[in-house]
Amino acid sequence: MRTMRLCYKSLIITLAMAIFVTCLPPEADARIEAVKGKKYKLTKRHGPWMIMVASLRDIPESRRSKGLSSQEAADELVYELRKRGIPAYTFSQESVIQRFNTLDRLGREERRSYAAQRAMISVIAGNYSDSEDDVAQKTLKYLKKFQPKVLTENGVYNKTPGQPGPLSGAFLTINPLLSPQEVAQRKQDPLIAKLNSGIEYSLLKNKGKYSLVVASFYGNSVTKTATSRFQNASETLKISNALDQAAENAWSLAKALRNAKSYGFPASAPQNIDAYILHEKYRSVVTVGSFDSPNDPRLTEYAKLFGAKMKAHPETGVESMTAEYFVIPGKTPQSPPVASWVFDPKPTLIRNPKAK
């Protein structure tokens, strides 16, 4: 009997844990920081698509009584959401007063003003690539039914027919700090994500905003091959084994650059180079560096190192613009090189795509 009781006890605990897990939001992530009292403000780094959870504003002083201010309630709501693994932030909107000229009943011109936007604090959550994101849709559904204590137990929310729950009016929107152009720039092509998933040295793993393209490898668009990693990448895109060769060349160069010190490249700065790969529809590129600004001084150094330079022809002595190259020499001076790559004459800056 004792054994049976232990089994039942274990079963009850297991069922309780299962019920708890199913109550968590679909985006629940234990790595989301949740510190009570800490401010989590919205920035341009978040999004680009997010969930507008709620907007709070203070009531006029004449009607104000004891309780939380809109900022305090917003911070507490963010804390509740973060405890459930949902990345949430606050966003302040200032009052906007607009003035215009009009006529009174007697036809006299007069100046009027109205509040085009009232000061309020918004709580915004999530970081999604687009509005159709599966996690975004499931999290939105969860939030519409969520009953946060800060709104239900402090008299902040009063149930109405039009809003049965405190967060039932939540909706998907773009990060209000981003322009539509910026949102479009940050939207990731699903095909690019598929081509670059699970590869070594992927640019999608680069934590910076920019990187510098130093080498490009192109392929022909002819027929599919059974062994291609690009197979079935798109129903309308036909890929040849030339793209596989381009991808292999890019990976080999990135690996060599990450071990450049052992090959004595570059001679001016013998050190390993932070190199990445990005596979696109018709080419594979190798980039170097991780930069948060297009004005980073290291960009100039890399562009000078990898870019073409004026060099004298070994036979004629005539100077011409010559592309830089990277050679892995053979075992002996007489042996052919193990591998060699030519860099793009003019390195170009690229905005880094991000993994989902």
ChimeraX attribute file (.defattr): number of C-alpha atoms within 10 A of each C-alpha:
attribute: neighborCount
match mode: 1-to-1
recipient: residues
	/A:1	6
	/A:2	6
	/A:3	8
	/A:4	9
	/A:5	10
	/A:6	11
	/A:7	12
	/A:8	11
	/A:9	12
	/A:10	12
	/A:11	12
	/A:12	12
	/A:13	12
	/A:14	12
	/A:15	12
	/A:16	11
	/A:17	11
	/A:18	11
	/A:19	11
	/A:20	10
	/A:21	12
	/A:22	9
	/A:23	10
	/A:24	15
	/A:25	20
	/A:26	20
	/A:27	17
	/A:28	17
	/A:29	15
	/A:30	12
	/A:31	10
	/A:32	15
	/A:33	16
	/A:34	21
	/A:35	13
	/A:36	13
	/A:37	11
	/A:38	12
	/A:39	15
	/A:40	19
	/A:41	15
	/A:42	20
	/A:43	14
	/A:44	12
	/A:45	11
	/A:46	21
	/A:47	24
	/A:48	26
	/A:49	24
	/A:50	25
	/A:51	25
	/A:52	22
	/A:53	24
	/A:54	19
	/A:55	20
	/A:56	18
	/A:57	16
	/A:58	15
	/A:59	11
	/A:60	8
	/A:61	7
	/A:62	6
	/A:63	7
	/A:64	10
	/A:65	9
	/A:66	5
	/A:67	11
	/A:68	15
	/A:69	15
	/A:70	18
	/A:71	19
	/A:72	15
	/A:73	20
	/A:74	27
	/A:75	24
	/A:76	21
	/A:77	22
	/A:78	30
	/A:79	25
	/A:80	19
	/A:81	22
	/A:82	24
	/A:83	19
	/A:84	18
	/A:85	21
	/A:86	27
	/A:87	24
	/A:88	29
	/A:89	24
	/A:90	22
	/A:91	20
	/A:92	15
	/A:93	15
	/A:94	11
	/A:95	12
	/A:96	11
	/A:97	11
	/A:98	11
	/A:99	11
	/A:100	9
	/A:101	9
	/A:102	11
	/A:103	11
	/A:104	9
	/A:105	6
	/A:106	6
	/A:107	8
	/A:108	8
	/A:109	11
	/A:110	10
	/A:111	10
	/A:112	11
	/A:113	10
	/A:114	10
	/A:115	11
	/A:116	10
	/A:117	12
	/A:118	13
	/A:119	15
	/A:120	17
	/A:121	22
	/A:122	22
	/A:123	26
	/A:124	29
	/A:125	29
	/A:126	24
	/A:127	22
	/A:128	23
	/A:129	21
	/A:130	20
	/A:131	16
	/A:132	11
	/A:133	13
	/A:134	12
	/A:135	16
	/A:136	23
	/A:137	16
	/A:138	13
	/A:139	19
	/A:140	27
	/A:141	16
	/A:142	17
	/A:143	23
	/A:144	18
	/A:145	15
	/A:146	15
	/A:147	14
	/A:148	17
	/A:149	13
	/A:150	20
	/A:151	18
	/A:152	14
	/A:153	10
	/A:154	11
	/A:155	11
	/A:156	16
	/A:157	14
	/A:158	11
	/A:159	10
	/A:160	9
	/A:161	6
	/A:162	8
	/A:163	13
	/A:164	13
	/A:165	20
	/A:166	22
	/A:167	22
	/A:168	19
	/A:169	17
	/A:170	19
	/A:171	17
	/A:172	20
	/A:173	15
	/A:174	21
	/A:175	27
	/A:176	18
	/A:177	15
	/A:178	17
	/A:179	13
	/A:180	12
	/A:181	8
	/A:182	13
	/A:183	17
	/A:184	13
	/A:185	12
	/A:186	16
	/A:187	15
	/A:188	16
	/A:189	11
	/A:190	11
	/A:191	16
	/A:192	17
	/A:193	19
	/A:194	15
	/A:195	18
	/A:196	20
	/A:197	13
	/A:198	10
	/A:199	14
	/A:200	13
	/A:201	20
	/A:202	20
	/A:203	26
	/A:204	21
	/A:205	15
	/A:206	22
	/A:207	14
	/A:208	17
	/A:209	16
	/A:210	23
	/A:211	26
	/A:212	25
	/A:213	24
	/A:214	24
	/A:215	26
	/A:216	21
	/A:217	22
	/A:218	19
	/A:219	18
	/A:220	14
	/A:221	15
	/A:222	13
	/A:223	13
	/A:224	15
	/A:225	16
	/A:226	11
	/A:227	9
	/A:228	16
	/A:229	16
	/A:230	24
	/A:231	19
	/A:232	15
	/A:233	18
	/A:234	14
	/A:235	7
	/A:236	7
	/A:237	16
	/A:238	17
	/A:239	24
	/A:240	19
	/A:241	21
	/A:242	20
	/A:243	25
	/A:244	22
	/A:245	16
	/A:246	21
	/A:247	25
	/A:248	14
	/A:249	22
	/A:250	26
	/A:251	24
	/A:252	17
	/A:253	25
	/A:254	25
	/A:255	19
	/A:256	21
	/A:257	23
	/A:258	18
	/A:259	17
	/A:260	22
	/A:261	16
	/A:262	13
	/A:263	17
	/A:264	16
	/A:265	20
	/A:266	17
	/A:267	10
	/A:268	8
	/A:269	12
	/A:270	13
	/A:271	17
	/A:272	18
	/A:273	19
	/A:274	17
	/A:275	26
	/A:276	28
	/A:277	29
	/A:278	25
	/A:279	28
	/A:280	17
	/A:281	18
	/A:282	16
	/A:283	18
	/A:284	23
	/A:285	25
	/A:286	29
	/A:287	27
	/A:288	27
	/A:289	17
	/A:290	21
	/A:291	21
	/A:292	12
	/A:293	13
	/A:294	16
	/A:295	9
	/A:296	12
	/A:297	10
	/A:298	13
	/A:299	22
	/A:300	11
	/A:301	11
	/A:302	15
	/A:303	19
	/A:304	13
	/A:305	16
	/A:306	24
	/A:307	21
	/A:308	20
	/A:309	16
	/A:310	11
	/A:311	13
	/A:312	13
	/A:313	12
	/A:314	8
	/A:315	6
	/A:316	7
	/A:317	9
	/A:318	10
	/A:319	12
	/A:320	12
	/A:321	13
	/A:322	14
	/A:323	16
	/A:324	16
	/A:325	17
	/A:326	19
	/A:327	16
	/A:328	17
	/A:329	15
	/A:330	12
	/A:331	10
	/A:332	8
	/A:333	8
	/A:334	8
	/A:335	9
	/A:336	11
	/A:337	13
	/A:338	10
	/A:339	14
	/A:340	13
	/A:341	16
	/A:342	17
	/A:343	20
	/A:344	20
	/A:345	18
	/A:346	16
	/A:347	22
	/A:348	15
	/A:349	17
	/A:350	13
	/A:351	16
	/A:352	21
	/A:353	22
	/A:354	17
	/A:355	15
	/A:356	11
